[in-house]
């Protein structure tokens, strides 16, 4: 079995907030998947190791920055503008989502200005 990724304290706090907010299997700190009549505490809420497959597959990708930091097996890319860590599924990604929107608007502005100046000639 591969080594499971571990989180530092700040990542662990962010992950717990994410679990409370988004995990469909966590109710009041208890895991519904492990419930066999007696409440069972959510294992991901008490462990720094990524042991819950549901958390890893469905909840963690909602916070791309945290996902990129924790999943060290995948290369962590950095935004070319602000330097924030990026979780990318392709090699073409160069910007974080916020900077990508700004860069797209900047390029659109330049392209339209160039077209307008060319049209005026």
C-alpha positions in Angstrom: 0.0 0.0 0.0 1.3 3.4 -0.9 2.1 5.9 1.8 -0.9 8.0 2.6 -0.4 11.8 2.4 -0.1 13.6 5.7 -1.2 17.1 6.6 0.5 19.7 8.8 -1.5 21.5 11.5 -2.7 24.4 9.4 -3.8 22.0 6.6 -5.5 19.8 9.2 -7.5 22.7 10.5 -8.6 23.7 7.0 -9.5 20.1 6.2 -11.7 19.8 9.3 -13.6 23.0 8.3 -14.0 21.6 4.8 -15.3 18.3 6.2 -17.9 20.1 8.5 -19.1 22.2 5.6 -19.1 19.8 2.6 -18.8 16.1 3.6 -22.1 14.3 3.0 -21.0 11.5 5.3 -20.2 13.6 8.3 -23.1 14.5 10.6 -22.3 16.2 13.9 -18.7 14.9 13.8 -19.8 11.3 13.3 -19.3 9.3 10.1 -22.5 8.0 8.6 -20.6 5.3 6.6 -19.1 3.7 9.7 -22.3 4.0 11.7 -23.6 0.5 12.6 -26.1 1.6 15.2 -23.6 3.3 17.5 -22.2 6.7 16.5 -18.6 6.5 15.3 -16.4 9.6 15.1 -15.3 10.7 11.6 -11.8 9.2 11.3 -10.7 12.1 9.0 -11.6 14.7 11.7 -9.2 13.0 14.2 -6.2 12.1 12.0 -3.6 14.1 10.1 -3.3 11.3 7.6 -5.6 11.2 4.6 -7.4 7.9 5.4 -10.9 8.6 4.2 -11.3 7.7 0.5 -14.5 9.7 0.2 -12.8 12.8 1.6 -9.9 12.4 -0.8 -12.1 11.9 -3.8 -15.1 14.1 -3.2 -14.5 16.8 -0.5 -10.8 17.7 -0.8 -10.9 18.7 -4.5 -13.4 21.5 -3.6 -10.5 23.5 -2.2 -7.9 23.3 -5.0 -5.2 25.1 -3.1 -5.4 22.7 -0.1 -5.6 19.8 -2.5 -2.5 20.9 -4.3 -0.6 21.4 -1.0 -1.6 18.0 0.5 -1.3 15.7 -2.5 2.5 15.9 -2.7 2.6 12.9 -5.0 1.4 15.1 -7.8 3.7 18.0 -8.7 2.5 21.2 -7.2 2.5 24.0 -9.7 2.6 27.7 -8.7 0.7 30.5 -10.3 2.9 32.6 -12.6 1.4 35.8 -11.2 0.8 35.5 -7.5 2.7 32.3 -6.7 -0.2 30.5 -5.1 -0.1 26.6 -5.3 -2.3 25.2 -8.1 -3.8 21.8 -8.4 -4.0 21.2 -12.1 -5.2 18.3 -14.2 -3.3 19.4 -17.2 0.1 20.7 -18.1 -1.3 23.9 -19.7 -2.5 25.5 -16.4 -0.3 28.5 -15.5 -2.6 30.6 -13.3 -4.7 30.1 -10.2 -8.5 30.6 -10.8 -8.5 34.3 -9.6 -5.5 35.3 -11.7 -6.7 33.3 -14.7 -9.9 35.4 -14.9 -7.8 38.6 -14.6 -5.4 37.4 -17.3 -8.2 36.4 -19.6 -9.8 39.9 -19.3 -6.4 41.6 -19.9 -5.8 39.5 -23.0 -9.3 40.1 -24.3 -8.9 43.9 -23.7 -5.6 43.9 -25.7 -7.0 41.8 -28.5 -10.0 44.0 -28.9 -7.9 47.2 -28.7 -5.6 45.8 -31.4 -8.6 44.9 -33.6 -10.2 48.3 -33.1 -6.9 50.1 -34.0 -6.5 47.9 -37.1 -10.1 48.6 -38.1 -9.6 52.4 -37.9 -6.7 52.5 -40.3 
